[in-house]
Amino acid sequence: VVAATLLLVGIALIVGARTLIEGWMLTQYLQHEISVDDEVEIDGVKGMVVRITPVSVVLRVEQKEVVIPSRHFAEKGYARTRTS
């Protein structure tokens, strides 16, 4: 019973961590493609990269910051419109 419980807990942790691991891996790829102060357009949103977190990219759009998950860049595609 203890072994079965530990196995189920382990599986739950792996499944739960999958999204975080996937986001982290996509961010590692994105860091080779875009950097802070680049201007990008994704899914109709155009803004300047303020920072890149382990699982997302933060854009300054007009006077606010918009957090976009790294997964969104892979799924929707993006365009780098200006590089500093």
mmCIF file as gemmi writes it, N, C-alpha and C atoms, coordinates in Angstrom:
data_model
loop_
_atom_site.group_PDB
_atom_site.id
_atom_site.type_symbol
_atom_site.label_atom_id
_atom_site.label_alt_id
_atom_site.label_comp_id
_atom_site.label_asym_id
_atom_site.label_entity_id
_atom_site.label_seq_id
_atom_site.pdbx_PDB_ins_code
_atom_site.Cartn_x
_atom_site.Cartn_y
_atom_site.Cartn_z
_atom_site.occupancy
_atom_site.B_iso_or_equiv
_atom_site.pdbx_formal_charge
_atom_site.auth_seq_id
_atom_site.auth_asym_id
_atom_site.pdbx_PDB_model_num
ATOM 1 N N . VAL Axp A 1 ? 0.834 -1.194 0 1 0 ? 1 A 1
ATOM 2 C CA . VAL Axp A 1 ? 0 0 0 1 0 ? 1 A 1
ATOM 3 C C . VAL Axp A 1 ? 0.875 1.254 0 1 0 ? 1 A 1
ATOM 4 N N . VAL Axp A 2 ? 1.937 1.242 0.807 1 0 ? 2 A 1
ATOM 5 C CA . VAL Axp A 2 ? 2.835 2.395 0.865 1 0 ? 2 A 1
ATOM 6 C C . VAL Axp A 2 ? 3.522 2.588 -0.486 1 0 ? 2 A 1
ATOM 7 N N . ALA Axp A 3 ? 3.982 1.511 -1.089 1 0 ? 3 A 1
ATOM 8 C CA . ALA Axp A 3 ? 4.655 1.605 -2.384 1 0 ? 3 A 1
ATOM 9 C C . ALA Axp A 3 ? 3.704 2.135 -3.45 1 0 ? 3 A 1
ATOM 10 N N . ALA Axp A 4 ? 2.479 1.662 -3.441 1 0 ? 4 A 1
ATOM 11 C CA . ALA Axp A 4 ? 1.491 2.132 -4.418 1 0 ? 4 A 1
ATOM 12 C C . ALA Axp A 4 ? 1.196 3.613 -4.219 1 0 ? 4 A 1
ATOM 13 N N . THR Axp A 5 ? 1.106 4.049 -2.99 1 0 ? 5 A 1
ATOM 14 C CA . THR Axp A 5 ? 0.854 5.454 -2.69 1 0 ? 5 A 1
ATOM 15 C C . THR Axp A 5 ? 2.016 6.322 -3.163 1 0 ? 5 A 1
ATOM 16 N N . LEU Axp A 6 ? 3.234 5.882 -2.878 1 0 ? 6 A 1
ATOM 17 C CA . LEU Axp A 6 ? 4.41 6.63 -3.324 1 0 ? 6 A 1
ATOM 18 C C . LEU Axp A 6 ? 4.485 6.693 -4.844 1 0 ? 6 A 1
ATOM 19 N N . LEU Axp A 7 ? 4.138 5.603 -5.495 1 0 ? 7 A 1
ATOM 20 C CA . LEU Axp A 7 ? 4.125 5.575 -6.953 1 0 ? 7 A 1
ATOM 21 C C . LEU Axp A 7 ? 3.112 6.572 -7.503 1 0 ? 7 A 1
ATOM 22 N N . LEU Axp A 8 ? 1.928 6.607 -6.932 1 0 ? 8 A 1
ATOM 23 C CA . LEU Axp A 8 ? 0.904 7.551 -7.382 1 0 ? 8 A 1
ATOM 24 C C . LEU Axp A 8 ? 1.313 8.999 -7.131 1 0 ? 8 A 1
ATOM 25 N N . VAL Axp A 9 ? 1.932 9.265 -5.999 1 0 ? 9 A 1
ATOM 26 C CA . VAL Axp A 9 ? 2.42 10.613 -5.702 1 0 ? 9 A 1
ATOM 27 C C . VAL Axp A 9 ? 3.506 11 -6.699 1 0 ? 9 A 1
ATOM 28 N N . GLY Axp A 10 ? 4.404 10.088 -6.993 1 0 ? 10 A 1
ATOM 29 C CA . GLY Axp A 10 ? 5.46 10.349 -7.964 1 0 ? 10 A 1
ATOM 30 C C . GLY Axp A 10 ? 4.906 10.656 -9.343 1 0 ? 10 A 1
ATOM 31 N N . ILE Axp A 11 ? 3.93 9.891 -9.772 1 0 ? 11 A 1
ATOM 32 C CA . ILE Axp A 11 ? 3.302 10.122 -11.082 1 0 ? 11 A 1
ATOM 33 C C . ILE Axp A 11 ? 2.617 11.482 -11.096 1 0 ? 11 A 1
ATOM 34 N N . ALA Axp A 12 ? 1.924 11.813 -10.025 1 0 ? 12 A 1
ATOM 35 C CA . ALA Axp A 12 ? 1.239 13.11 -9.951 1 0 ? 12 A 1
ATOM 36 C C . ALA Axp A 12 ? 2.238 14.265 -10.029 1 0 ? 12 A 1
ATOM 37 N N . LEU Axp A 13 ? 3.37 14.128 -9.362 1 0 ? 13 A 1
ATOM 38 C CA . LEU Axp A 13 ? 4.39 15.177 -9.416 1 0 ? 13 A 1
ATOM 39 C C . LEU Axp A 13 ? 4.958 15.335 -10.816 1 0 ? 13 A 1
ATOM 40 N N . ILE Axp A 14 ? 5.202 14.239 -11.477 1 0 ? 14 A 1
ATOM 41 C CA . ILE Axp A 14 ? 5.747 14.284 -12.841 1 0 ? 14 A 1
ATOM 42 C C . ILE Axp A 14 ? 4.757 14.938 -13.793 1 0 ? 14 A 1
ATOM 43 N N . VAL Axp A 15 ? 3.509 14.538 -13.698 1 0 ? 15 A 1
ATOM 44 C CA . VAL Axp A 15 ? 2.48 15.122 -14.565 1 0 ? 15 A 1
ATOM 45 C C . VAL Axp A 15 ? 2.318 16.609 -14.269 1 0 ? 15 A 1
ATOM 46 N N . GLY Axp A 16 ? 2.323 16.977 -13.004 1 0 ? 16 A 1
ATOM 47 C CA . GLY Axp A 16 ? 2.194 18.379 -12.623 1 0 ? 16 A 1
ATOM 48 C C . GLY Axp A 16 ? 3.374 19.22 -13.049 1 0 ? 16 A 1
ATOM 49 N N . ALA Axp A 17 ? 4.553 18.657 -13.022 1 0 ? 17 A 1
ATOM 50 C CA . ALA Axp A 17 ? 5.763 19.397 -13.377 1 0 ? 17 A 1
ATOM 51 C C . ALA Axp A 17 ? 5.967 19.481 -14.887 1 0 ? 17 A 1
ATOM 52 N N . ARG Axp A 18 ? 5.245 18.691 -15.636 1 0 ? 18 A 1
ATOM 53 C CA . ARG Axp A 18 ? 5.427 18.649 -17.087 1 0 ? 18 A 1
ATOM 54 C C . ARG Axp A 18 ? 5.259 20.03 -17.717 1 0 ? 18 A 1
ATOM 55 N N . THR Axp A 19 ? 4.223 20.758 -17.32 1 0 ? 19 A 1
ATOM 56 C CA . THR Axp A 19 ? 3.969 22.078 -17.876 1 0 ? 19 A 1
ATOM 57 C C . THR Axp A 19 ? 5.115 23.035 -17.561 1 0 ? 19 A 1
ATOM 58 N N . LEU Axp A 20 ? 5.605 22.987 -16.327 1 0 ? 20 A 1
ATOM 59 C CA . LEU Axp A 20 ? 6.727 23.856 -15.96 1 0 ? 20 A 1
ATOM 60 C C . LEU Axp A 20 ? 7.992 23.501 -16.73 1 0 ? 20 A 1
ATOM 61 N N . ILE Axp A 21 ? 8.268 22.231 -16.861 1 0 ? 21 A 1
ATOM 62 C CA . ILE Axp A 21 ? 9.464 21.792 -17.591 1 0 ? 21 A 1
ATOM 63 C C . ILE Axp A 21 ? 9.36 22.181 -19.057 1 0 ? 21 A 1
ATOM 64 N N . GLU Axp A 22 ? 8.188 21.99 -19.644 1 0 ? 22 A 1
ATOM 65 C CA . GLU Axp A 22 ? 7.981 22.358 -21.042 1 0 ? 22 A 1
ATOM 66 C C . GLU Axp A 22 ? 8.169 23.86 -21.246 1 0 ? 22 A 1
ATOM 67 N N . GLY Axp A 23 ? 7.606 24.67 -20.351 1 0 ? 23 A 1
ATOM 68 C CA . GLY Axp A 23 ? 7.763 26.118 -20.45 1 0 ? 23 A 1
ATOM 69 C C . GLY Axp A 23 ? 9.208 26.542 -20.308 1 0 ? 23 A 1
ATOM 70 N N . TRP Axp A 24 ? 9.916 25.908 -19.396 1 0 ? 24 A 1
ATOM 71 C CA . TRP Axp A 24 ? 11.325 26.226 -19.197 1 0 ? 24 A 1
ATOM 72 C C . TRP Axp A 24 ? 12.143 25.896 -20.451 1 0 ? 24 A 1
ATOM 73 N N . MET Axp A 25 ? 11.873 24.736 -21.044 1 0 ? 25 A 1
ATOM 74 C CA . MET Axp A 25 ? 12.617 24.339 -22.247 1 0 ? 25 A 1
ATOM 75 C C . MET Axp A 25 ? 12.327 25.288 -23.409 1 0 ? 25 A 1
ATOM 76 N N . LEU Axp A 26 ? 11.072 25.689 -23.569 1 0 ? 26 A 1
ATOM 77 C CA . LEU Axp A 26 ? 10.737 26.632 -24.634 1 0 ? 26 A 1
ATOM 78 C C . LEU Axp A 26 ? 11.411 27.986 -24.399 1 0 ? 26 A 1
ATOM 79 N N . THR Axp A 27 ? 11.478 28.414 -23.15 1 0 ? 27 A 1
ATOM 80 C CA . THR Axp A 27 ? 12.14 29.677 -22.836 1 0 ? 27 A 1
ATOM 81 C C . THR Axp A 27 ? 13.627 29.608 -23.167 1 0 ? 27 A 1
ATOM 82 N N . GLN Axp A 28 ? 14.263 28.474 -22.904 1 0 ? 28 A 1
ATOM 83 C CA . GLN Axp A 28 ? 15.674 28.326 -23.25 1 0 ? 28 A 1
ATOM 84 C C . GLN Axp A 28 ? 15.884 28.527 -24.744 1 0 ? 28 A 1
ATOM 85 N N . TYR Axp A 29 ? 14.978 27.977 -25.555 1 0 ? 29 A 1
ATOM 86 C CA . TYR Axp A 29 ? 15.055 28.163 -27.007 1 0 ? 29 A 1
ATOM 87 C C . TYR Axp A 29 ? 14.829 29.634 -27.371 1 0 ? 29 A 1
ATOM 88 N N . LEU Axp A 30 ? 13.791 30.248 -26.778 1 0 ? 30 A 1
ATOM 89 C CA . LEU Axp A 30 ? 13.462 31.637 -27.102 1 0 ? 30 A 1
ATOM 90 C C . LEU Axp A 30 ? 14.606 32.592 -26.782 1 0 ? 30 A 1
ATOM 91 N N . GLN Axp A 31 ? 15.363 32.313 -25.736 1 0 ? 31 A 1
ATOM 92 C CA . GLN Axp A 31 ? 16.464 33.199 -25.36 1 0 ? 31 A 1
ATOM 93 C C . GLN Axp A 31 ? 17.545 33.26 -26.426 1 0 ? 31 A 1
ATOM 94 N N . HIS Axp A 32 ? 17.567 32.282 -27.322 1 0 ? 32 A 1
ATOM 95 C CA . HIS Axp A 32 ? 18.514 32.319 -28.442 1 0 ? 32 A 1
ATOM 96 C C . HIS Axp A 32 ? 17.93 33.095 -29.621 1 0 ? 32 A 1
ATOM 97 N N . GLU Axp A 33 ? 16.62 33.316 -29.597 1 0 ? 33 A 1
ATOM 98 C CA . GLU Axp A 33 ? 15.941 33.981 -30.701 1 0 ? 33 A 1
ATOM 99 C C . GLU Axp A 33 ? 15.614 35.444 -30.41 1 0 ? 33 A 1
ATOM 100 N N . ILE Axp A 34 ? 15.238 35.75 -29.184 1 0 ? 34 A 1
ATOM 101 C CA . ILE Axp A 34 ? 14.879 37.118 -28.821 1 0 ? 34 A 1
ATOM 102 C C . ILE Axp A 34 ? 15.618 37.51 -27.548 1 0 ? 34 A 1
ATOM 103 N N . SER Axp A 35 ? 15.711 38.811 -27.332 1 0 ? 35 A 1
ATOM 104 C CA . SER Axp A 35 ? 16.357 39.287 -26.109 1 0 ? 35 A 1
ATOM 105 C C . SER Axp A 35 ? 15.654 40.548 -25.627 1 0 ? 35 A 1
ATOM 106 N N . VAL Axp A 36 ? 16.025 40.984 -24.439 1 0 ? 36 A 1
ATOM 107 C CA . VAL Axp A 36 ? 15.448 42.192 -23.854 1 0 ? 36 A 1
ATOM 108 C C . VAL Axp A 36 ? 15.677 43.364 -24.811 1 0 ? 36 A 1
ATOM 109 N N . ASP Axp A 37 ? 14.686 44.208 -24.957 1 0 ? 37 A 1
ATOM 110 C CA . ASP Axp A 37 ? 14.652 45.384 -25.824 1 0 ? 37 A 1
ATOM 111 C C . ASP Axp A 37 ? 14.336 45.064 -27.281 1 0 ? 37 A 1
ATOM 112 N N . ASP Axp A 38 ? 14.157 43.789 -27.638 1 0 ? 38 A 1
ATOM 113 C CA . ASP Axp A 38 ? 13.67 43.46 -28.973 1 0 ? 38 A 1
ATOM 114 C C . ASP Axp A 38 ? 12.19 43.795 -29.037 1 0 ? 38 A 1
ATOM 115 N N . GLU Axp A 39 ? 11.739 44.193 -30.201 1 0 ? 39 A 1
ATOM 116 C CA . GLU Axp A 39 ? 10.317 44.422 -30.399 1 0 ? 39 A 1
ATOM 117 C C . GLU Axp A 39 ? 9.766 43.205 -31.135 1 0 ? 39 A 1
ATOM 118 N N . VAL Axp A 40 ? 8.72 42.61 -30.579 1 0 ? 40 A 1
ATOM 119 C CA . VAL Axp A 40 ? 8.131 41.425 -31.181 1 0 ? 40 A 1
ATOM 120 C C . VAL Axp A 40 ? 6.626 41.605 -31.343 1 0 ? 40 A 1
ATOM 121 N N . GLU Axp A 41 ? 6.075 40.851 -32.281 1 0 ? 41 A 1
ATOM 122 C CA . GLU Axp A 41 ? 4.63 40.814 -32.468 1 0 ? 41 A 1
ATOM 123 C C . GLU Axp A 41 ? 4.197 39.365 -32.397 1 0 ? 41 A 1
ATOM 124 N N . ILE Axp A 42 ? 3.209 39.1 -31.552 1 0 ? 42 A 1
ATOM 125 C CA . ILE Axp A 42 ? 2.703 37.75 -31.389 1 0 ? 42 A 1
ATOM 126 C C . ILE Axp A 42 ? 1.19 37.815 -31.251 1 0 ? 42 A 1
ATOM 127 N N . ASP Axp A 43 ? 0.502 37.098 -32.107 1 0 ? 43 A 1
ATOM 128 C CA . ASP Axp A 43 ? -0.954 36.99 -32.052 1 0 ? 43 A 1
ATOM 129 C C . ASP Axp A 43 ? -1.619 38.366 -32.006 1 0 ? 43 A 1
ATOM 130 N N . GLY Axp A 44 ? -1.113 39.299 -32.816 1 0 ? 44 A 1
ATOM 131 C CA . GLY Axp A 44 ? -1.69 40.637 -32.886 1 0 ? 44 A 1
ATOM 132 C C . GLY Axp A 44 ? -1.23 41.6 -31.814 1 0 ? 44 A 1
ATOM 133 N N . VAL Axp A 45 ? -0.421 41.14 -30.878 1 0 ? 45 A 1
ATOM 134 C CA . VAL Axp A 45 ? 0.095 42 -29.807 1 0 ? 45 A 1
ATOM 135 C C . VAL Axp A 45 ? 1.533 42.37 -30.153 1 0 ? 45 A 1
ATOM 136 N N . LYS Axp A 46 ? 1.802 43.668 -30.196 1 0 ? 46 A 1
ATOM 137 C CA . LYS Axp A 46 ? 3.134 44.149 -30.538 1 0 ? 46 A 1
ATOM 138 C C . LYS Axp A 46 ? 3.697 44.906 -29.342 1 0 ? 46 A 1
ATOM 139 N N . GLY Axp A 47 ? 4.893 44.513 -28.911 1 0 ? 47 A 1
ATOM 140 C CA . GLY Axp A 47 ? 5.493 45.186 -27.772 1 0 ? 47 A 1
ATOM 141 C C . GLY Axp A 47 ? 6.976 44.924 -27.672 1 0 ? 47 A 1
ATOM 142 N N . MET Axp A 48 ? 7.6 45.586 -26.705 1 0 ? 48 A 1
ATOM 143 C CA . MET Axp A 48 ? 9.032 45.447 -26.482 1 0 ? 48 A 1
ATOM 144 C C . MET Axp A 48 ? 9.276 44.465 -25.345 1 0 ? 48 A 1
ATOM 145 N N . VAL Axp A 49 ? 10.243 43.59 -25.534 1 0 ? 49 A 1
ATOM 146 C CA . VAL Axp A 49 ? 10.575 42.605 -24.511 1 0 ? 49 A 1
ATOM 147 C C . VAL Axp A 49 ? 11.214 43.327 -23.324 1 0 ? 49 A 1
ATOM 148 N N . VAL Axp A 50 ? 10.584 43.183 -22.165 1 0 ? 50 A 1
ATOM 149 C CA . VAL Axp A 50 ? 11.082 43.807 -20.941 1 0 ? 50 A 1
ATOM 150 C C . VAL Axp A 50 ? 11.968 42.83 -20.187 1 0 ? 50 A 1
ATOM 151 N N . ARG Axp A 51 ? 11.507 41.595 -20.076 1 0 ? 51 A 1
ATOM 152 C CA . ARG Axp A 51 ? 12.307 40.551 -19.425 1 0 ? 51 A 1
ATOM 153 C C . ARG Axp A 51 ? 11.813 39.184 -19.874 1 0 ? 51 A 1
ATOM 154 N N . ILE Axp A 52 ? 12.668 38.206 -19.677 1 0 ? 52 A 1
ATOM 155 C CA . ILE Axp A 52 ? 12.346 36.821 -20.001 1 0 ? 52 A 1
ATOM 156 C C . ILE Axp A 52 ? 12.464 36.035 -18.704 1 0 ? 52 A 1
ATOM 157 N N . THR Axp A 53 ? 11.353 35.447 -18.268 1 0 ? 53 A 1
ATOM 158 C CA . THR Axp A 53 ? 11.336 34.671 -17.036 1 0 ? 53 A 1
ATOM 159 C C . THR Axp A 53 ? 11.561 33.198 -17.391 1 0 ? 53 A 1
ATOM 160 N N . PRO Axp A 54 ? 11.67 32.325 -16.419 1 0 ? 54 A 1
ATOM 161 C CA . PRO Axp A 54 ? 11.88 30.909 -16.744 1 0 ? 54 A 1
ATOM 162 C C . PRO Axp A 54 ? 10.772 30.268 -17.58 1 0 ? 54 A 1
ATOM 163 N N . VAL Axp A 55 ? 9.544 30.815 -17.556 1 0 ? 55 A 1
ATOM 164 C CA . VAL Axp A 55 ? 8.459 30.184 -18.317 1 0 ? 55 A 1
ATOM 165 C C . VAL Axp A 55 ? 7.632 31.171 -19.136 1 0 ? 55 A 1
ATOM 166 N N . SER Axp A 56 ? 8.074 32.434 -19.239 1 0 ? 56 A 1
ATOM 167 C CA . SER Axp A 56 ? 7.283 33.406 -19.996 1 0 ? 56 A 1
ATOM 168 C C . SER Axp A 56 ? 8.148 34.563 -20.484 1 0 ? 56 A 1
ATOM 169 N N . VAL Axp A 57 ? 7.537 35.388 -21.325 1 0 ? 57 A 1
ATOM 170 C CA . VAL Axp A 57 ? 8.177 36.601 -21.824 1 0 ? 57 A 1
ATOM 171 C C . VAL Axp A 57 ? 7.273 37.768 -21.434 1 0 ? 57 A 1
ATOM 172 N N . VAL Axp A 58 ? 7.856 38.815 -20.892 1 0 ? 58 A 1
ATOM 173 C CA . VAL Axp A 58 ? 7.099 39.994 -20.483 1 0 ? 58 A 1
ATOM 174 C C . VAL Axp A 58 ? 7.321 41.079 -21.526 1 0 ? 58 A 1
ATOM 175 N N . LEU Axp A 59 ? 6.217 41.557 -22.111 1 0 ? 59 A 1
ATOM 176 C CA . LEU Axp A 59 ? 6.271 42.616 -23.115 1 0 ? 59 A 1
ATOM 177 C C . LEU Axp A 59 ? 5.698 43.904 -22.546 1 0 ? 59 A 1
ATOM 178 N N . ARG Axp A 60 ? 6.28 45.032 -22.944 1 0 ? 60 A 1
ATOM 179 C CA . ARG Axp A 60 ? 5.681 46.321 -22.621 1 0 ? 60 A 1
ATOM 180 C C . ARG Axp A 60 ? 4.837 46.7 -23.831 1 0 ? 60 A 1
ATOM 181 N N . VAL Axp A 61 ? 3.527 46.771 -23.587 1 0 ? 61 A 1
ATOM 182 C CA . VAL Axp A 61 ? 2.578 47.142 -24.625 1 0 ? 61 A 1
ATOM 183 C C . VAL Axp A 61 ? 1.931 48.441 -24.166 1 0 ? 61 A 1
ATOM 184 N N . GLU Axp A 62 ? 2.206 49.506 -24.898 1 0 ? 62 A 1
ATOM 185 C CA . GLU Axp A 62 ? 1.784 50.85 -24.512 1 0 ? 62 A 1
ATOM 186 C C . GLU Axp A 62 ? 2.3 51.141 -23.109 1 0 ? 62 A 1
ATOM 187 N N . GLN Axp A 63 ? 1.444 51.344 -22.132 1 0 ? 63 A 1
ATOM 188 C CA . GLN Axp A 63 ? 1.893 51.696 -20.786 1 0 ? 63 A 1
ATOM 189 C C . GLN Axp A 63 ? 1.764 50.555 -19.791 1 0 ? 63 A 1
ATOM 190 N N . LYS Axp A 64 ? 1.574 49.324 -20.274 1 0 ? 64 A 1
ATOM 191 C CA . LYS Axp A 64 ? 1.413 48.199 -19.352 1 0 ? 64 A 1
ATOM 192 C C . LYS Axp A 64 ? 2.318 47.046 -19.762 1 0 ? 64 A 1
ATOM 193 N N . GLU Axp A 65 ? 2.522 46.139 -18.821 1 0 ? 65 A 1
ATOM 194 C CA . GLU Axp A 65 ? 3.31 44.94 -19.093 1 0 ? 65 A 1
ATOM 195 C C . GLU Axp A 65 ? 2.361 43.764 -19.291 1 0 ? 65 A 1
ATOM 196 N N . VAL Axp A 66 ? 2.644 42.977 -20.315 1 0 ? 66 A 1
ATOM 197 C CA . VAL Axp A 66 ? 1.837 41.809 -20.644 1 0 ? 66 A 1
ATOM 198 C C . VAL Axp A 66 ? 2.728 40.58 -20.536 1 0 ? 66 A 1
ATOM 199 N N . VAL Axp A 67 ? 2.289 39.591 -19.775 1 0 ? 67 A 1
ATOM 200 C CA . VAL Axp A 67 ? 3.044 38.351 -19.607 1 0 ? 67 A 1
ATOM 201 C C . VAL Axp A 67 ? 2.491 37.327 -20.59 1 0 ? 67 A 1
ATOM 202 N N . ILE Axp A 68 ? 3.372 36.803 -21.442 1 0 ? 68 A 1
ATOM 203 C CA . ILE Axp A 68 ? 2.976 35.817 -22.44 1 0 ? 68 A 1
ATOM 204 C C . ILE Axp A 68 ? 3.757 34.535 -22.179 1 0 ? 68 A 1
ATOM 205 N N . PRO Axp A 69 ? 3.056 33.428 -21.959 1 0 ? 69 A 1
ATOM 206 C CA . PRO Axp A 69 ? 3.751 32.157 -21.717 1 0 ? 69 A 1
ATOM 207 C C . PRO Axp A 69 ? 4.618 31.767 -22.921 1 0 ? 69 A 1
ATOM 208 N N . SER Axp A 70 ? 5.738 31.16 -22.649 1 0 ? 70 A 1
ATOM 209 C CA . SER Axp A 70 ? 6.643 30.72 -23.714 1 0 ? 70 A 1
ATOM 210 C C . SER Axp A 70 ? 5.936 29.772 -24.673 1 0 ? 70 A 1
ATOM 211 N N . ARG Axp A 71 ? 5.045 28.978 -24.147 1 0 ? 71 A 1
ATOM 212 C CA . ARG Axp A 71 ? 4.292 28.027 -24.974 1 0 ? 71 A 1
ATOM 213 C C . ARG Axp A 71 ? 3.526 28.756 -26.078 1 0 ? 71 A 1
ATOM 214 N N . HIS Axp A 72 ? 3.033 29.951 -25.782 1 0 ? 72 A 1
ATOM 215 C CA . HIS Axp A 72 ? 2.271 30.727 -26.753 1 0 ? 72 A 1
ATOM 216 C C . HIS Axp A 72 ? 3.137 31.089 -27.961 1 0 ? 72 A 1
ATOM 217 N N . PHE Axp A 73 ? 4.412 31.369 -27.721 1 0 ? 73 A 1
ATOM 218 C CA . PHE Axp A 73 ? 5.322 31.691 -28.821 1 0 ? 73 A 1
ATOM 219 C C . PHE Axp A 73 ? 5.475 30.499 -29.764 1 0 ? 73 A 1
ATOM 220 N N . ALA Axp A 74 ? 5.542 29.3 -29.203 1 0 ? 74 A 1
ATOM 221 C CA . ALA Axp A 74 ? 5.689 28.094 -30.015 1 0 ? 74 A 1
ATOM 222 C C . ALA Axp A 74 ? 4.398 27.759 -30.757 1 0 ? 74 A 1
ATOM 223 N N . GLU Axp A 75 ? 3.265 27.965 -30.108 1 0 ? 75 A 1
ATOM 224 C CA . GLU Axp A 75 ? 1.982 27.593 -30.708 1 0 ? 75 A 1
ATOM 225 C C . GLU Axp A 75 ? 1.509 28.604 -31.749 1 0 ? 75 A 1
ATOM 226 N N . LYS Axp A 76 ? 1.646 29.887 -31.481 1 0 ? 76 A 1
ATOM 227 C CA . LYS Axp A 76 ? 1.103 30.925 -32.351 1 0 ? 76 A 1
ATOM 228 C C . LYS Axp A 76 ? 2.12 31.484 -33.343 1 0 ? 76 A 1
ATOM 229 N N . GLY Axp A 77 ? 3.393 31.346 -33.029 1 0 ? 77 A 1
ATOM 230 C CA . GLY Axp A 77 ? 4.411 31.965 -33.852 1 0 ? 77 A 1
ATOM 231 C C . GLY Axp A 77 ? 4.543 33.432 -33.5 1 0 ? 77 A 1
ATOM 232 N N . TYR Axp A 78 ? 5.623 34.053 -33.908 1 0 ? 78 A 1
ATOM 233 C CA . TYR Axp A 78 ? 5.874 35.446 -33.584 1 0 ? 78 A 1
ATOM 234 C C . TYR Axp A 78 ? 6.785 36.044 -34.634 1 0 ? 78 A 1
ATOM 235 N N . ALA Axp A 79 ? 6.855 37.371 -34.631 1 0 ? 79 A 1
ATOM 236 C CA . ALA Axp A 79 ? 7.755 38.085 -35.541 1 0 ? 79 A 1
ATOM 237 C C . ALA Axp A 79 ? 8.576 39.059 -34.732 1 0 ? 79 A 1
ATOM 238 N N . ARG Axp A 80 ? 9.843 39.048 -34.951 1 0 ? 80 A 1
ATOM 239 C CA . ARG Axp A 80 ? 10.719 40.061 -34.33 1 0 ? 80 A 1
ATOM 240 C C . ARG Axp A 80 ? 10.735 41.223 -35.292 1 0 ? 80 A 1
ATOM 241 N N . THR Axp A 81 ? 10.211 42.364 -34.852 1 0 ? 81 A 1
ATOM 242 C CA . THR Axp A 81 ? 10.072 43.503 -35.758 1 0 ? 81 A 1
ATOM 243 C C . THR Axp A 81 ? 11.216 44.495 -35.652 1 0 ? 81 A 1
ATOM 244 N N . ARG Axp A 82 ? 11.927 44.469 -34.543 1 0 ? 82 A 1
ATOM 245 C CA . ARG Axp A 82 ? 13.063 45.371 -34.377 1 0 ? 82 A 1
ATOM 246 C C . ARG Axp A 82 ? 14.019 44.795 -33.372 1 0 ? 82 A 1
ATOM 247 N N . THR Axp A 83 ? 15.302 44.879 -33.651 1 0 ? 83 A 1
ATOM 248 C CA . THR Axp A 83 ? 16.321 44.427 -32.715 1 0 ? 83 A 1
ATOM 249 C C . THR Axp A 83 ? 17.155 45.619 -32.3 1 0 ? 83 A 1
ATOM 250 N N . SER Axp A 84 ? 17.344 45.776 -30.995 1 0 ? 84 A 1
ATOM 251 C CA . SER Axp A 84 ? 18.167 46.896 -30.499 1 0 ? 84 A 1
ATOM 252 C C . SER Axp A 84 ? 19.631 46.612 -30.682 1 0 ? 84 A 1
